[in-house]
Amino acid sequence: MENKQKRKYSQAMAFVVLFGIVSLFSDMTHEGASSIRGAYLTLLGASAGPIGFISGLGELVGYSMRYVFGKLTDKTKHYWTMTIVGYVLDVLAVPALALVGEHGWIWACALLVVQRMGKAIKKPAKDTILSFAASQEGVGKSFGIQEVLDQIGAFLGPVLLYLVSVIMLRMALAIPGAITLVLLLVTKRKFPNPEHFEPEPKEYVPFKMKKEFVLYIAGISLFAFGFIDYSLVLMHVSRTYTHLASGLAETSALVSSGSLPLLYAGAMLVDAVAALVFGLLYDKKGVQALVWSTVLSAPFAVFVFACHSVGALLAGVALWGIGMGAQESILKAAVTQMVPKASRATGYGVFE
């Protein structure tokens, strides 16, 4: 019996790692694009207003629709179908950005919204699938490992863009996107029923907004409310720190335009480390780990926007990465323990 249990646990961890590798290549695709999104839309003719609007609209679509698709996932139990459809939209919309012509910023914005819709479709199902295995191996550790692999991809994507020319942009983003879909199908074939990792409850427990869950949602909503999208950070950095093309402007070339993807890559690397550290800490200390990560990351905006030195900028971006690591690991880990198995996708939809 003990050997069978250990084998079950090792299978659960194999699933967590394999699913994390899928996320690695997925993030190479869309986070690579995120690292230059603001600059790329500017190049296509978009001004600051449309860039800010489309960033907000994309986030609104990407997060609000997760509740709808979470409910749909719980109702149909088609975890893999929802995950695969979402991944297809997510990873194909990004390379398609290279197909828009000159002054095609409107089409580019539409593709970015499609990409966020893909994330809305996949995320509740993906997180629910992962939670089944995570319940056997420690939710903090499992979501932490998932986020480490996820953010390694988020680190490599911007670095890949930095290393290739604009001419190679389409291929650079399409390759990890294709690998994502292949690995996703391999994972589905190897683990067709991930819900079997977690034992079935003795009786059906419908989803209810319990007091602890409502308070939790209220708290993390305030945390998210104070967390700025990286597109605006990137726009601020490009305007404040980069050397302007006009010879009339005497600005310090503290950060070159070509190195902007590397700045984002650095934030993703910090995100990866923080996710694992605070994920392991969550398994030992519970919600205290969330409090510590929140307090630690809170001052990032002061360093990024109020201070005008490279050192302060790097410190602010690092703190931003710590906050992102907390959002993507321990925030989701807590939902696993608050929401019953049968309605967990709905719980993740509400959470998102």
C-alpha positions as CSV (number, residue, x, y, z in Angstrom):
1,M,0.0,0.0,0.0
2,E,2.8,2.4,0.9
3,N,4.7,1.7,-2.4
4,K,1.5,2.3,-4.3
5,Q,1.0,5.6,-2.5
6,K,4.6,6.7,-3.2
7,R,4.2,5.8,-6.8
8,K,1.1,7.9,-7.0
9,Y,2.9,10.8,-5.4
10,S,5.8,10.5,-7.9
11,Q,3.4,10.4,-10.8
12,A,1.8,13.6,-9.4
13,M,5.1,15.3,-9.2
14,A,6.0,14.1,-12.8
15,F,2.8,15.7,-13.9
16,V,3.6,19.0,-12.1
17,V,7.0,19.2,-13.8
18,L,5.8,18.2,-17.2
19,F,3.0,20.7,-17.1
20,G,5.5,23.3,-15.9
21,I,7.6,22.6,-19.0
22,V,4.6,23.3,-21.1
23,S,4.2,26.6,-19.4
24,L,7.9,27.3,-19.9
25,F,7.6,27.2,-23.7
26,S,4.2,29.0,-23.6
27,D,5.7,31.9,-21.6
28,M,8.7,32.0,-23.9
29,T,6.1,33.0,-26.6
30,H,3.8,35.5,-24.9
31,E,6.1,36.9,-22.3
32,G,8.7,37.5,-25.1
33,A,6.1,39.6,-26.8
34,S,5.1,41.3,-23.5
35,S,8.7,42.5,-23.0
36,I,8.4,44.7,-26.2
37,R,4.7,45.2,-26.4
38,G,4.6,48.9,-25.6
39,A,7.6,49.7,-27.9
40,Y,6.2,47.5,-30.7
41,L,2.8,49.1,-30.7
42,T,4.5,52.5,-30.7
43,L,6.6,51.4,-33.7
44,L,3.3,50.4,-35.5
45,G,1.9,53.9,-34.9
46,A,0.0,53.7,-31.6
47,S,0.2,56.5,-29.1
48,A,0.3,56.3,-25.3
49,G,-3.5,56.5,-25.0
50,P,-4.4,53.4,-27.1
51,I,-1.5,51.4,-25.6
52,G,-2.8,52.1,-22.1
53,F,-6.4,51.4,-23.1
54,I,-5.6,48.1,-24.9
55,S,-3.5,46.9,-22.0
56,G,-6.4,47.5,-19.7
57,L,-8.9,46.0,-22.1
58,G,-6.8,43.0,-22.6
59,E,-6.5,42.5,-18.8
60,L,-10.2,43.0,-18.3
61,V,-11.1,40.4,-21.0
62,G,-8.4,38.0,-19.8
63,Y,-9.5,38.1,-16.2
64,S,-13.2,38.7,-16.1
65,M,-13.9,35.9,-18.6
66,R,-12.1,33.4,-16.4
67,Y,-15.2,33.2,-14.2
68,V,-17.3,32.3,-17.2
69,F,-14.9,29.6,-18.5
70,G,-14.3,28.4,-14.9
71,K,-18.1,27.7,-14.5
72,L,-18.1,26.1,-18.0
73,T,-15.2,23.8,-17.0
74,D,-16.8,22.7,-13.8
75,K,-20.1,22.0,-15.6
76,T,-18.5,20.0,-18.5
77,K,-15.5,18.5,-16.7
78,H,-13.6,18.9,-20.0
79,Y,-10.4,20.0,-18.3
80,W,-8.1,19.1,-21.2
81,T,-10.3,20.5,-23.9
82,M,-10.6,23.9,-22.3
83,T,-6.8,23.9,-21.6
84,I,-5.8,23.0,-25.2
85,V,-8.2,25.4,-26.8
86,G,-6.9,28.2,-24.6
87,Y,-3.3,27.4,-25.3
88,V,-3.9,27.3,-29.1
89,L,-5.3,30.9,-29.0
90,D,-2.6,32.0,-26.6
91,V,0.4,30.9,-28.4
92,L,-0.8,31.4,-32.0
93,A,-1.9,35.0,-31.5
94,V,1.6,36.2,-30.5
95,P,3.5,35.1,-33.6
96,A,0.7,36.5,-35.7
97,L,1.8,39.9,-34.5
98,A,4.6,39.7,-37.0
99,L,2.1,39.5,-39.8
100,V,0.5,42.9,-39.3
101,G,1.8,45.5,-41.8
102,E,3.1,49.0,-41.3
103,H,0.7,51.1,-39.2
104,G,-1.2,47.9,-38.4
105,W,-1.4,48.7,-34.7
106,I,-5.2,48.2,-34.6
107,W,-4.8,44.6,-35.8
108,A,-2.0,44.1,-33.4
109,C,-4.2,45.3,-30.5
110,A,-6.9,42.9,-31.6
111,L,-4.5,40.0,-31.6
112,L,-3.4,41.0,-28.1
113,V,-7.0,40.8,-26.9
114,V,-7.4,37.4,-28.6
115,Q,-4.2,36.2,-26.8
116,R,-5.7,37.3,-23.4
117,M,-9.0,35.5,-24.3
118,G,-6.9,32.4,-24.8
119,K,-5.5,32.8,-21.3
120,A,-9.0,33.3,-20.0
121,I,-10.1,30.0,-21.5
122,K,-7.2,28.0,-20.3
123,K,-6.3,29.3,-16.9
124,P,-9.2,28.0,-14.7
125,A,-8.9,24.6,-16.3
126,K,-5.1,24.6,-16.2
127,D,-5.0,25.6,-12.5
128,T,-7.6,23.1,-11.6
129,I,-5.7,20.3,-13.3
130,L,-2.6,21.3,-11.5
131,S,-4.4,21.6,-8.1
132,F,-5.3,17.9,-8.3
133,A,-1.7,16.8,-8.4
134,A,-0.6,19.6,-6.1
135,S,-2.9,18.3,-3.4
136,Q,-0.7,15.2,-3.2
137,E,2.6,16.9,-3.2
138,G,2.1,20.2,-1.2
139,V,0.2,23.0,-2.9
140,G,2.8,25.7,-2.1
141,K,5.7,23.6,-3.4
142,S,3.8,22.4,-6.5
143,F,2.6,25.8,-7.6
144,G,6.1,27.2,-6.8
145,I,7.7,24.6,-9.1
146,Q,5.1,25.4,-11.7
147,E,5.9,29.1,-11.5
148,V,9.7,28.5,-11.5
149,L,9.4,26.7,-14.9
150,D,6.9,29.2,-16.1
151,Q,9.2,32.1,-15.3
152,I,12.2,30.5,-16.8
153,G,10.3,30.6,-20.0
154,A,9.3,34.2,-19.3
155,F,13.0,34.9,-18.8
156,L,14.2,33.1,-21.9
157,G,11.5,34.7,-24.2
158,P,12.8,38.3,-23.9
159,V,16.4,37.1,-24.0
160,L,15.6,35.2,-27.3
161,L,14.1,38.4,-28.7
162,Y,17.2,40.3,-27.7
163,L,19.4,37.8,-29.5
164,V,17.6,37.7,-32.8
165,S,16.9,40.4,-35.3
166,V,13.5,41.9,-36.1
167,I,13.5,39.9,-39.3
168,M,13.6,36.7,-37.3
169,L,10.9,37.8,-34.9
170,R,8.1,35.6,-36.4
171,M,10.2,32.4,-36.3
172,A,11.6,33.3,-32.8
173,L,8.1,33.4,-31.3
174,A,6.6,30.6,-33.4
175,I,9.1,27.9,-32.4
176,P,8.4,27.9,-28.7
177,G,4.7,28.3,-29.5
178,A,4.8,25.1,-31.6
179,I,6.8,23.2,-28.9
180,T,4.1,24.3,-26.3
181,L,1.3,22.6,-28.3
182,V,3.3,19.5,-28.9
183,L,4.2,19.1,-25.2
184,L,0.7,19.9,-24.2
185,L,-0.6,17.0,-26.3
186,V,2.1,14.7,-24.9
187,T,1.1,15.6,-21.3
188,K,-2.6,15.0,-22.1
189,R,-1.7,11.6,-23.5
190,K,0.4,10.6,-20.6
191,F,-2.0,11.9,-17.9
192,P,-5.5,11.8,-19.5
193,N,-7.3,12.0,-16.1
194,P,-5.4,14.3,-13.8
195,E,-8.4,14.6,-11.5
196,H,-7.6,11.1,-10.3
197,F,-4.6,12.4,-8.4
198,E,-6.9,13.9,-5.8
199,P,-9.3,11.5,-4.0
200,E,-13.0,12.1,-4.6
201,P,-14.8,13.7,-1.6
202,K,-17.3,11.5,0.2
203,E,-20.1,13.8,-0.7
204,Y,-20.7,16.5,-3.2
205,V,-19.9,20.0,-1.8
206,P,-21.3,22.8,-4.0
207,F,-19.3,26.0,-4.4
208,K,-20.2,28.7,-1.9
209,M,-18.7,32.1,-1.2
210,K,-17.6,31.3,2.3
211,K,-16.5,34.2,4.6
212,E,-12.9,33.2,4.5
213,F,-12.9,33.1,0.7
214,V,-14.6,36.5,0.5
215,L,-12.1,38.1,2.8
216,Y,-9.3,36.4,0.9
217,I,-10.6,37.7,-2.5
218,A,-11.0,41.2,-1.0
219,G,-7.4,41.2,0.3
220,I,-5.8,40.0,-2.9
221,S,-8.0,42.4,-5.0
222,L,-6.4,45.3,-3.1
223,F,-3.0,43.8,-3.7
224,A,-3.7,43.6,-7.4
225,F,-5.2,47.1,-7.5
226,G,-1.9,48.5,-6.5
227,F,0.1,46.4,-8.9
228,I,0.9,48.1,-12.2
229,D,1.0,46.3,-15.6
230,Y,4.5,46.0,-16.9
231,S,3.5,47.8,-20.2
232,L,3.3,51.1,-18.3
233,V,6.6,50.4,-16.5
234,L,8.2,49.7,-19.8
235,M,6.8,53.0,-21.3
236,H,8.1,55.0,-18.3
237,V,11.5,53.4,-18.6
238,S,11.8,53.9,-22.3
239,R,10.9,57.6,-22.0
240,T,12.9,58.4,-18.9
241,Y,16.0,56.3,-19.3
242,T,16.6,55.6,-23.0
243,H,18.6,57.9,-25.3
244,L,16.2,59.8,-27.6
245,A,16.9,59.6,-31.4
246,S,16.8,63.4,-31.7
247,G,20.2,65.1,-31.2
248,L,18.4,68.1,-29.6
249,A,17.5,66.1,-26.5
250,E,20.2,65.6,-24.0
251,T,19.1,62.5,-22.1
252,S,21.2,60.0,-20.3
253,A,21.4,56.6,-22.1
254,L,21.0,54.8,-18.8
255,V,19.1,52.0,-20.4
256,S,19.3,51.4,-24.1
257,S,16.2,50.6,-26.1
258,G,17.8,47.3,-27.2
259,S,18.2,46.1,-23.6
260,L,14.6,46.7,-22.6
261,P,13.7,43.0,-23.1
262,L,16.5,42.0,-20.8
263,L,15.1,44.2,-18.0
264,Y,11.8,42.3,-18.3
265,A,13.7,39.0,-18.4
266,G,15.4,40.0,-15.1
267,A,12.1,40.6,-13.5
268,M,10.9,37.2,-14.6
269,L,14.0,35.6,-13.2
270,V,13.3,37.2,-9.8
271,D,9.7,36.1,-10.2
272,A,10.8,32.4,-10.6
273,V,13.0,32.4,-7.5
274,A,10.5,34.2,-5.4
275,A,7.7,31.8,-6.4
276,L,9.6,28.8,-5.3
277,V,10.8,30.4,-2.0
278,F,7.4,31.7,-1.0
279,G,5.7,28.5,-2.3
280,L,7.8,26.4,0.1
281,L,7.3,28.9,2.8
282,Y,3.5,28.7,2.3
283,D,3.5,25.0,3.0
284,K,5.2,25.7,6.3
285,K,3.7,29.1,7.4
286,G,0.5,29.3,5.4
287,V,-0.9,32.8,4.7
288,Q,1.9,34.4,6.6
289,A,4.1,33.8,3.5
290,L,1.6,35.8,1.5
291,V,1.8,38.7,3.9
292,W,5.6,38.8,3.9
293,S,5.8,38.7,0.1
294,T,3.2,41.5,-0.2
295,V,5.0,43.8,2.3
296,L,8.3,43.1,0.5
297,S,7.0,43.9,-3.0
298,A,4.8,46.9,-2.1
299,P,7.4,49.7,-2.5
300,F,8.4,48.8,-6.1
301,A,6.5,51.7,-7.6
302,V,8.5,54.2,-5.5
303,F,11.8,52.8,-6.9
304,V,10.5,52.6,-10.5
305,F,8.7,56.0,-10.8
306,A,10.0,58.3,-8.1
307,C,13.7,57.6,-8.3
308,H,15.8,58.3,-11.4
309,S,18.8,56.1,-11.2
310,V,19.6,52.7,-12.7
311,G,20.1,51.2,-9.3
312,A,16.7,52.3,-8.1
313,L,15.1,51.1,-11.3
314,L,16.7,47.6,-11.0
315,A,15.6,47.4,-7.3
316,G,12.0,48.4,-8.2
317,V,11.8,45.9,-11.1
318,A,13.2,43.2,-8.8
319,L,10.5,44.0,-6.2
320,W,7.9,43.9,-8.9
321,G,9.1,40.4,-9.8
322,I,8.7,39.3,-6.2
323,G,5.1,40.5,-6.2
324,M,4.4,38.7,-9.5
325,G,6.0,35.5,-8.1
326,A,3.6,35.7,-5.1
327,Q,0.6,36.2,-7.3
328,E,1.4,33.3,-9.6
329,S,2.2,30.7,-6.9
330,I,1.0,31.1,-3.3
331,L,-2.2,33.1,-4.2
332,K,-3.4,30.2,-6.3
333,A,-2.1,27.6,-3.8
334,A,-4.5,29.0,-1.2
335,V,-7.5,28.6,-3.5
336,T,-6.8,24.9,-3.7
337,Q,-7.4,24.6,0.1
338,M,-10.5,26.8,0.2
339,V,-12.5,25.5,-2.7
340,P,-13.9,21.9,-3.0
341,K,-12.6,19.7,-5.8
342,A,-15.9,19.5,-7.8
343,S,-16.2,23.3,-8.2
344,R,-12.5,24.4,-8.1
345,A,-12.5,25.8,-11.7
346,T,-15.3,28.1,-10.7
347,G,-13.3,29.1,-7.6
348,Y,-10.3,29.9,-9.8
349,G,-12.5,31.9,-12.1
350,V,-13.8,34.0,-9.2
351,F,-10.2,34.3,-7.9
352,E,-8.9,35.5,-11.3
